[in-house]
Amino acid sequence: MLRGIYATAAGMAATEQWMDAVANNLANVSTHGYKRDAVFFNEALERTMLGDGGRGPVLGSLGVGPVLKGGATIFEPGPLQPTGNPLDLAIDAPQGAFAVKDAKGRIRFTRDGSFRVDSEGRLATQRGELVLDDRLTEIEIPPGQVEVASDGTIRSGGREVGTVGVFTGKFTKVGGNLFAVAGRPQPVEEPKIQSGSLEGSNVNPIGEMVELIRLNRSFELAHRSVVKQDELTQRLIQSLQGR
């Protein structure tokens, strides 16, 4: 019975981790360029059961519940949302991300193309990270009417001032809707950029809500199972003591 309690408790722990991922997805339904997370599990300590005290034929396998194997970011593109602002940029492709430099000088990447011109005339995100060009250098925007072509070329007052960098690589989330890249990022040769639009989150709120409800019910059932198994164990002990 203790094995049953351990297996059920492991399932509850796995369900709780899954619920955390789903809840975080739901919290970012309205975050531009957000990519939803998924988690994967393996059976923990799965053993082959043999008959005749371990010397007989294979009877099957026995595990003690799931264990977190890892997570993944789903890079499906989100819907494009027109804004009319020429500095709002969306990557109209499933791969690639804009390069930015954070306050500590680290190069990061994002699918959130809600940009602005900061007080020093540089292209920046709404949070202040500096947007980088295709050579990973800062982009200065002089006064004038700004236009961004589909290949990322920026013109201000009719004069070309730079090209927005779009890169690909093995992205890993680092918080703040930003990604890091393991190794050297590779520039996308022919990026498809939509000016005047923003990419929405790729989270399906209805699907995630249904999943969260299902996980909550699963957690409740597992909790009841642990309580019931504990009661049965106590009854067994009491019956043995009464002999």
DRENDRENZA-511119 format. One record per atom (N, C-alpha, C, CB): residue in three letters; x, z, y. Coordinates in steps of 0.2 Angstrom, whole numbers, plus 2048, in hexadecimal, padded with zeros to 3 digits. Glycine has a CB too. Layout:
residues N
AlaXZY
...
end
This chain:
residues 243
Met8048007FA
Met800800800
Met804800806
Met7FB806800
Leu80A803806
Leu80E80380C
Leu8117FC80D
Leu81480880B
Arg8127F8808
Arg8147F1809
Arg80E7EE80D
Arg8157EE802
Gly8087EF80B
Gly8037EC80F
Gly8027EE816
Gly7FC7EE80B
Ile8047F4818
Ile8047F781E
Ile8097F3822
Ile8047FE81F
Tyr80F7F381F
Tyr8157F0823
Tyr8147E9824
Tyr81B7F081E
Ala8117E581F
Ala80F7DE820
Ala80A7DD826
Ala80D7DB81A
Thr8057E1826
Thr8007E182B
Thr8027E2832
Thr7FA7E5829
Ala8077E8832
Ala80A7EA839
Ala80E7E483B
Ala80E7F0838
Ala8127E1837
Ala8167DB839
Ala8127D583C
Ala81A7D8833
Gly80C7D4838
Gly8077CF83B
Gly8057D1842
Gly8017CE836
Met8037D8843
Met8017DA84A
Met8067D984F
Met7FF7E1849
Ala80D7DA84D
Ala8127D9852
Ala8137D2854
Ala8197DC84F
Ala8127CE84F
Ala8137C6850
Ala80D7C4854
Ala8137C3849
Thr8077C7853
Thr8017C5857
Thr8027C785E
Thr7FB7C8854
Glu8057CD85F
Glu8067CF866
Glu80B7CB86A
Glu8097D6866
Gln8107C8866
Gln8157C486A
Gln8117BD86B
Gln81B7C2865
Trp80D7BB867
Trp8097B5868
Trp8057B586E
Trp8067B2861
Met8017BB86E
Met7FD7BC874
Met8007BC87A
Met7F97C3873
Asp8077BF87A
Asp80B7BF881
Asp80C7B8883
Asp8117C387F
Ala80E7B487E
Ala80F7AD880
Ala8097A9883
Ala8127A987A
Val8037AA880
Val7FD7A7882
Val7FB7AA889
Val7F77A987D
Ala7FB7B188A
Ala7FA7B4890
Ala7FE7B1896
Ala7FA7BB890
Asn8047B0894
Asn8097AD899
Asn8077A689B
Asn8107AD897
Asn8057A2896
Asn80279B897
Asn7FC79C89C
Asn801798890
Leu7F87A089A
Leu7F27A089E
Leu7F37A38A5
Leu7ED7A589B
Ala7F87A78A6
Ala7FA7A98AD
Ala7FD7A48B1
Ala7FF7AF8AD
Asn7FF79E8AE
Asn8027998B1
Asn7FE7928B1
Asn8097978AF
Val7F87938B0
Val7F378D8B0
Val7F47898B7
Val7EC78F8AF
Ser7F578D8BC
Ser7F57898C3
Ser7FC7888C5
Ser7F178E8C8
Thr80178A8C1
Thr8087898C4
Thr80A7818C3
Thr80D78D8C0
His80C77E8C8
His80E7778C8
His8147768C4
His8107758CF
Gly8137718BF
Gly81976F8BB
Gly81A7748B5
Gly81F76E8BF
Tyr8167798B4
Tyr81777E8AF
Tyr81677B8A8
Tyr8127848B0
Lys81B77D8A3
Lys81A77A89C
Lys819780898
Lys82177789A
Arg81377F894
Arg811785890
Arg81678788A
Arg80A78388D
Asp81678D888
Asp81A78F882
Asp81679087C
Asp81D796884
Ala81A78F876
Ala817790870
Ala81C79486C
Ala81678986C
Val81A798867
Val81E79C863
Val81D79A85B
Val81D7A4864
Phe82279C857
Phe82279A850
Phe8257A084C
Phe82779484F
Phe8227A0846
Phe8237A6842
Phe8257A483B
Phe81D7AB842
Asn8297A8838
Asn82B7A8831
Asn8297AE82D
Asn8337A7830
Glu8287AD826
Glu8267B3822
Glu82D7B7821
Glu8247B081B
Ala82C7BD823
Ala8327C2822
Ala8337C581B
Ala8317C8827
Leu8397C5819
Leu83B7C8813
Leu8377C580D
Leu83B7CF813
Glu8367BF80D
Glu8327BC807
Glu8367BC801
Glu8307B5809
Arg8337BF7FB
Arg8377C07F5
Arg8337BC7EF
Arg8387C77F4
Thr8377BA7EB
Thr8337B77E5
Thr8327BC7E0
Thr8387B17E2
Met82C7BC7DD
Met82A7C17D8
Met82A7BE7D1
Met8227C47DA
Leu82D7C27CD
Leu82E7C07C6
Leu82B7C57C1
Leu8367C07C4
Gly8287C27BC
Gly8257C67B7
Gly82A7CA7B2
Gly8207C27B3
Asp8287CE7AE
Asp82C7D27A9
Asp8327D67AC
Asp82E7CD7A4
Gly8307D97B1
Gly8357DD7B5
Gly83B7D97B8
Gly8387E27B0
Gly8397D37BA
Gly83E7CF7BD
Gly8427CA7B9
Gly8437D37C1
Arg8407CA7B2
Arg8437C67AE
Arg83F7C07AB
Arg8467CA7A8
Gly8387C07AD
Gly8347BC7AB
Gly8337B67B0
Gly82D7BF7AA
Pro82D7B27AF
Pro82C7AC7B3
Pro82A7AE7BA
Pro8267A87B0
Val82A7A97BE
Val8297AA7C5
Val8217AB7C6
Val82B7A47CA
Leu81F7B17C9
Leu8187B27CB
Leu8167B07D1
Leu8177B97CA
Gly81A7AF7D6
Gly8197AD7DD
Gly81D7B07E2
Gly8117AF7DE
Ser81C7B07E8
Ser8207B47ED
Ser81C7B97F1
Ser8227AE7F2
Leu8207BE7F4
Leu81D7C37F7
Leu8217C47FE
Leu81D7CA7F3
Gly81D7C5803
Gly8207C680A
Gly81E7CC80D
Gly81F7C080E
Val8217CE812
Val81F7D4816
Val81D7D281D
Val8247D9816
Gly81A7CC81E
Gly8177CB824
Gly81B7C6828
Gly8167D1828
Pro8197C382E
Pro81C7BE832
Pro8227C1836
Pro8187BA836
Val8277BD838
Val82B7C083D
Val82D7BA842
Val8327C283A
Leu82E7BB848
Leu82F7B684D
Leu8357B284C
Leu82F7B9854
Lys8347AB84B
Lys8397A784A
Lys83C7A4850
Lys8377A1846
Gly8387A3855
Gly83A7A085C
Gly83579E860
Gly84079B85B
Gly83679B866
Gly83179886A
Gly83379186C
Gly83079D870
Ala82F78E86F
Ala830787872
Ala82C786878
Ala82F78286C
Thr82F78287C
Thr82B780882
Thr828779881
Thr82F780888
Ile822778882
Ile81E771880
Ile81F76D887
Ile81777387E
Phe822768886
Phe82376488C
Phe81E75E88D
Phe82A76188C
Glu81875F88B
Glu81375A88D
Glu81275A894
Glu80D75C889
Pro811754897
Pro81075389E
Pro8097568A0
Pro81074C8A0
Gly8097598A6
Gly80375C8A9
Gly7FF7578AD
Gly8047628AD
Pro7F97588AF
Pro7F67538B3
Pro7F87528BA
Pro7EE7558B3
Leu7F874C8BD
Leu7FB74B8C3
Leu7F574D8C8
Leu7FD7448C4
Gln7F77518CE
Gln7F27538D3
Gln7F47508D9
Gln7F175B8D3
Pro7F074B8DC
Pro7F27488E3
Pro7F174E8E8
Pro7ED7428E4
Thr7F674D8ED
Thr7F67528F2
Thr7F774E8F9
Thr7FC7578F2
Gly7FA7488F9
Gly7FB7458FF
Gly801746903
Gly7F5745904
Asn80474C901
Asn80B74E904
Asn81074A901
Asn80C755903
Pro814746905
Pro81A742902
Pro81F7468FF
Pro81C73D908
Leu82074C901
Leu8257508FE
Leu8237548F8
Leu827755903
Asp81C7538F6
Asp81A7558EF
Asp81C7508EA
Asp8127578EF
Leu8207518E5
Leu82274C8E0
Leu82074E8D9
Leu82A74B8E1
Ala81E74A8D5
Ala81D74B8CE
Ala8217468CA
Ala81574A8CD
Ile8237488C4
Ile8267448C0
Ile8217418BB
Ile82C7478BC
Asp82073B8BB
Asp81B7388B7
Asp81D7358B0
Asp8187318BB
Ala82073A8AD
Ala8237398A6
Ala8247408A3
Ala82A7358A7
Pro82474089C
Pro825746898
Pro82B74A899
Pro823746891
Gln83174689A
Gln83774889A
Gln83A7488A1
Gln83C744896
Gly83F74D8A2
Gly84274D8A9
Gly8407538AD
Gly8427468AC
Ala8447558B2
Ala84275A8B6
Ala8477598BD
Ala8437618B3
Phe84475C8C2
Phe84875C8C9
Phe84D7618C8
Phe84375D8CF
Ala8537608CB
Ala8597648CC
Ala8587688D2
Ala85F7618CB
Val85976F8D2
Val8597738D8
Val85F7788D7
Val8537778D8
Lys86177B8DD
Lys8667808DD
Lys8637868DF
Lys86C77E8E1
Asp86478C8DB
Asp8617928DD
Asp8657968E2
Asp85F7968D7
Ala86379C8E4
Ala8667A08E9
Ala86D7A28E7
Ala8627A68EB
Lys86F7A28E0
Lys8757A48DE
Lys87A79E8DD
Lys8757A88D7
Gly8777988DF
Gly87B7928DE
Gly87B78F8D7
Gly8827948DF
Arg8777918D3
Arg87678F8CC
Arg8717898CC
Arg8737948C7
Ile8737848C8
Ile86F77E8C7
Ile86977F8C2
Ile8737788C5
Arg86377E8C5
Arg85D77F8C0
Arg8597798C1
Arg8597858C2
Phe8547798BD
Phe8507738BC
Phe8487758BC
Phe85176E8B6
Thr8447718BF
Thr83D7728C0
Thr83976C8C0
Thr83B7768C6
Arg83376D8BD
Arg82E7678BE
Arg8297688C4
Arg82A7678B7
Asp82A76E8C7
Asp82676F8CD
Asp82976B8D3
Asp8257768CF
Gly8267668D5
Gly8287628DB
Gly8257638E1
Gly82775B8D9
Ser8237698E2
Ser82076B8E9
Ser82676D8EE
Ser81B7718E8
Phe8287688F1
Phe82E7698F6
Phe82D7698FD
Phe8337638F4
Arg83276B901
Arg83176B908
Arg83876B90B
Arg82E77290A
Val83876A912
Val83E76A915
Val83F771918
Val83E76491B
Asp845774917
Asp84677B919
Asp84977B920
Asp84B77E914
Ser84A780923
Ser84C78192A
Ser85377E92C
Ser84D78992C
Glu85777C926
Glu85D779928
Glu85D771926
Glu86377C923
Gly85776F925
Gly856768924
Gly85776591D
Gly85A764929
Arg85776A918
Arg859768911
Arg85276890D
Arg85E76D90E
Leu852764908
Leu84C764904
Leu84D76A8FF
Leu84C75D900
Ala84776D8FF
Ala8477748FB
Ala8407758F7
Ala84977A8FF
Thr8407798F3
Thr83A77B8EF
Thr8367808F4
Thr83B77E8E8
Gln8307828F2
Gln82C7868F6
Gln82F78D8F6
Gln8257878F4
Arg83378F8F1
Arg8367958F0
Arg83D7968F3
Arg8377978E9
Gly8407908F5
Gly8467908F9
Gly84C78D8F5
Gly8487968FB
Glu84B78B8EE
Glu8507888EB
Glu8527818EE
Glu84F7878E3
Leu85877F8EE
Leu85A7788F1
Leu8597738EC
Leu8617788F4
Val85576D8EE
Val8557688E9
Val85B7638EA
Val84E7638EC
Leu85D7618E4
Leu86375D8E3
Leu8627568E2
Leu8687608DE
Asp8677528E4
Asp86674B8E3
Asp8697498DC
Asp86A7478E8
Asp86A7428DA
Asp86C7408D4
Asp8737418D3
Asp86B7388D3
Arg8777448D8
Arg87E7468D7
Arg87E74E8D7
Arg8827438DC
Leu8797518D7
Leu8787588D7
Leu87B75B8DE
Leu87C75B8D1
Thr87A7588E3
Thr87B75A8EA
Thr87575B8EE
Thr8807568ED
Glu87675F8F3
Glu8707618F7
Glu86D75B8FB
Glu8717668FC
Ile86775A8FD
Ile864755900
Ile862757907
Ile85E7528FC
Glu86575490C
Glu863755913
Glu85E750915
Glu869755918
Ile858752919
Ile85374E91B
Ile85374E923
Ile84C750918
Pro855749926
Pro85574892D
Pro84E74892F
Pro859743930
Pro84C749936
Pro845748938
Pro843741938
Pro84574A940
Gly83D740936
Gly83A73A935
Gly83473A930
Gly83F734934
Gln83173492F
Gln82C73392A
Gln82F733923
Gln82772D92B
Val82E73791F
Val831737918
Val82D733913
Val83273F916
Glu83072F90F
Glu82D72C90A
Glu83272C904
Glu82C72490C
Val82F72D8FE
Val83272E8F7
Val8307288F3
Val8317358F4
Ala8357248F1
Ala83371E8EC
Ala8327218E5
Ala8387198EC
Ser83071D8E0
Ser82E71F8DA
Ser8357208D6
Ser82B7198D6
Asp83B71D8D8
Asp84171F8D5
Asp8457258D8
Asp8467198D6
Gly8417288DD
Gly84472E8E0
Gly84872D8E6
Gly8497328DB
Thr8487278E8
Thr84C7268EF
Thr8487298F5
Thr84D71E8F0
Ile84B72C8F9
Ile8487308FF
Ile84A72C905
Ile84A7378FF
Arg84572A909
Arg846727910
Arg84372B915
Arg844720910
Ser84772C91A
Ser844730920
Ser84572C926
Ser847737921
Gly83F72A929
Gly84072692F
Gly84271F92D
Gly844728934
Gly84171D927
Gly843716925
Gly84A716922
Gly84271192A
Arg84E71B923
Arg85571B920
Arg85571F91A
Arg85971E926
Glu85971C915
Glu85A72090F
Glu85F726910
Glu85D71B90A
Val85C72B90D
Val86073290E
Val862735907
Val85C736912
Gly860732902
Gly8627358FC
Gly85D7338F6
Gly86273D8FC
Thr85F7368F0
Thr85A7348EA
Thr85973B8E6
Thr85E72F8E6
Val85373C8E5
Val8517438E2
Val8547428DB
Val84A7448E2
Gly8587478D8
Gly85A7478D2
Gly8557498CC
Gly86074B8D1
Val8557458C7
Val8507478C1
Val8557478BB
Val84A7428C1
Phe85574C8B8
Phe85A74D8B2
Phe85674F8AC
Phe85F7528B4
Thr85A74E8A6
Thr8577508A0
Thr85C75489C
Thr85474A89C
Gly85A758897
Gly85F75C893
Gly85B76088F
Gly86475F898
Lys85F76588C
Lys85C76A888
Lys85A77088C
Lys86076D882
Phe85377088F
Phe851775894
Phe84F77B890
Phe84B772897
Thr851781894
Thr84F787892
Thr84C78B898
Thr85578B88F
Lys84678E897
Lys84379289C
Lys84779889E
Lys83C79489B
Val8487998A5
Val84C79F8A8
Val8487A38AC
Val85279C8AB
Gly8417A18AD
Gly83D7A58B1
Gly83C7A18B8
Gly8407AC8B3
Gly8377A38BC
Gly8357A08C2
Gly8347998C2
Gly83B7A18C6
Asn8317968BC
Asn82F78F8BB
Asn83578B8BB
Asn82A78D8C0
Leu83B78E8B9
Leu84178A8B9
Leu84478A8B2
Leu84778E8BE
Phe8487858B1
Phe84C7848AB
Phe8537838AC
Phe84977D8A7
Ala8577858A7
Ala85E7848A7
Ala86077F8A1
Ala86278B8A5
Val86577C8A2
Val86777789D
Val86D779899
Val8687708A0
Ala86D778893
Ala87377A88F
Ala87877388F
Ala87177C887
Gly87E774891
Gly88276E892
Gly88176B898
Gly88176988C
Arg883764899
Arg88276189F
Arg87C75D89F
Arg88875C89F
Pro87875E8A4
Pro87275A8A5
Pro8737528A6
Pro86E75C8AB
Gln86F74E8A3
Gln86F7478A4
Gln86A7448A8
Gln86E74489D
Pro86C7408AD
Pro86873D8B2
Pro8637388AF
Pro86B73A8B8
Val85D7388B1
Val8587338AE
Val85972D8B2
Val8517368AF
Glu85B7278AF
Glu85D7218B2
Glu85771E8B6
Glu85F71C8AE
Glu85171E8B4
Glu84B71B8B7
Glu8467208B7
Glu8497158B3
Pro8467258BC
Pro84172A8BC
Pro83A7278BF
Pro8437308C1
Lys83572A8BD
Lys82E7288C0
Lys82C72E8C4
Lys8297268BA
Ile82C72D8CA
Ile82A7328CF
Ile8247308D3
Ile8307348D4
Gln81F7358D3
Gln8197338D7
Gln8197388DD
Gln8137358D3
Ser81A7348E3
Ser81A7388E9
Ser8137398EB
Ser81E7348EF
Gly81273F8EF
Gly80B7418F1
Gly8077448EB
Gly80773B8F3
Ser80A7468E6
Ser8067498E0
Ser80B74F8DD
Ser8057448DB
Leu8077538DA
Leu80B7598D6
Leu8087598CF
Leu8097608DA
Glu80D75B8CB
Glu80B75B8C4
Glu8087628C2
Glu81175A8BF
Gly8027628BF
Gly7FF7698BE
Gly80276C8B7
Gly7F87688BD
Ser8007728B6
Ser8027758B0
Ser7FF7718AA
Ser80077C8AF
Asn8037718A4
Asn80076E89E
Asn7FD773899
Asn80676B89A
Val7FB77989C
Val7F777D898
Val7F077C898
Val7F878589B
Asn7ED77C892
Asn7E577B892
Asn7E2781892
Asn7E477788B
Pro7DF783897
Pro7DC78A898
Pro7D778C893
Pro7DA78B89F
Ile7D3787891
Ile7CE78988C
Ile7D178A885
Ile7C878388C
Gly7D5785883
Gly7D978687D
Gly7DD78D87D
Gly7DD78087C
Glu7E078F882
Glu7E4795882
Glu7DF79B882
Glu7E8795888
Met7D979B885
Met7D57A0885
Met7D27A187E
Met7CF79F88A
Val7D079B87B
Val7CE79C874
Val7D379F86F
Val7CC795871
Glu7D979D870
Glu7DF79F86C
Glu7E07A786D
Glu7E579C86E
Leu7DF7A9874
Leu7E07B0875
Leu7DB7B4872
Leu7E07B187D
Ile7D47B2872
Ile7CF7B586F
Ile7D07B6868
Ile7C87B2871
Arg7D27B0865
Arg7D37B085D
Arg7D97B685C
Arg7D57A985B
Leu7DE7B6860
Leu7E47BA85E
Leu7E27C285F
Leu7EA7B9863
Asn7DD7C3864
Asn7DB7CA865
Asn7D77CC85F
Asn7D67CA86B
Arg7D37C885D
Arg7CF7C9857
Arg7D37CA851
Arg7C97C4855
Ser7D87C6850
Ser7DD7C784A
Ser7E17CE84B
Ser7E27C184A
Phe7E27D0851
Phe7E67D6852
Phe7E17DC850
Phe7E87D7859
Glu7DB7DB852
Glu7D67E1851
Glu7D57E1849
Glu7D07DF854
Leu7D57DC846
Leu7D47DC83E
Leu7DA7DF83B
Leu7D27D583C
Ala7E07DD83D
Ala7E67E083A
Ala7E67E783B
Ala7EC7DC83D
His7E47EA841
His7E47F1843
His7DF7F483E
His7E27F284A
Arg7DA7F283D
Arg7D57F5838
Arg7D87F5831
Arg7CE7F1838
Ser7DB7F082F
Ser7DE7EF829
Ser7E37F5828
Ser7E17E9828
Val7E77F682D
Val7EC7FB82D
Val7E980282C
Val7F17FB833
Val7E4803830
Val7E080A82F
Val7DD80B828
Val7DB80A835
Lys7DA805826
Lys7D780681F
Lys7DC80781A
Lys7D37FF81E
Gln7E280481A
Gln7E7805815
Gln7EA80C815
Gln7ED800816
Asp7EA80E81C
Asp7ED81581C
Asp7E881A819
Asp7EE817824
Glu7E181981A
Glu7DC81D817
Glu7DD81D810
Glu7D581B81A
Leu7DE81780D
Leu7DE816806
Leu7E481A803
Leu7DE80F804
Thr7EA81A807
Thr7F081D805
Thr7EF825804
Thr7F681B809
Gln7EB827809
Gln7EA82E80A
Gln7E6830804
Gln7E7830810
Arg7E182C802
Arg7DC82E7FC
Arg7E082E7F6
Arg7D68297FC
Leu7E58297F5
Leu7E98297EF
Leu7ED82F7EF
Leu7ED8237EF
Ile7F08317F4
Ile7F48377F4
Ile7F083D7F2
Ile7F88387FB
Gln7EA83E7F5
Gln7E68437F4
Gln7E48447ED
Gln7DF8437F8
Ser7E283E7EA
Ser7E083D7E3
Ser7E683F7DE
Ser7DE8367E1
Leu7EC83E7E0
Leu7F28407DC
Leu7F38477DC
Leu7F883C7DE
Gln7F284A7E2
Gln7F38517E3
Gln7EE8557DF
Gln7F38537EA
Gly7E88527DE
Gly7E28567DB
Gly7E38567D3
Gly7DC8527DC
Arg7E88527D1
Arg7E98527C9
Arg7EC8587C7
Arg7ED84C7C7
end
